[in-house]
């Protein structure tokens, strides 16, 4: 059974001969009832404070749980982003290496083609030089032939005499 301050105030004791002073007992009961009333009020206030504190604690615990979940989620997202970035970097590097290989291969093929073109041009140059030499040699021989005294140059006087003689003879024969 719970005793309230009102129970203490309303409690009546039987009177007996040579008993306690009624006024002192009532004053003491009133004092105890007042103190008890304050204790009850303080207890009620503490219970209310406890409820508020427990509510705040639950709120803080919920926030903490939410923060922990958020941190775990953020960490997971961070790890996923790092993993995705790493994979993307690997793909980019692999693609760049592939492109580099293609470029090097193309450059090598171009080098081979240029070397072949240079060799072909050298061959054509040699052939052209040979043809030009042949033409020059032929012209040189032709020039040497023209420089050599010809029949007409050697026997010019004789040919002239023959032409004059034949001209005279023709002129005499027609007469």
Secondary structure by P-SEA (a helix, b strand, c coil): ccccaaaaaabbbbbccccccaaaaaaaaaaaaaaaaaaaaaaaaaaaaaaaaaaaaaaaaaaaaaaaaaaaaaaaaaaaaaaaaaaaaaaaaaaaaaaaaaaaaaaaaaaaaaaaaaaaaaaaaaaaaaaaaaaaaaaaaaaaaaacccccccaaaaaaaaaaaaaaaaaaaac
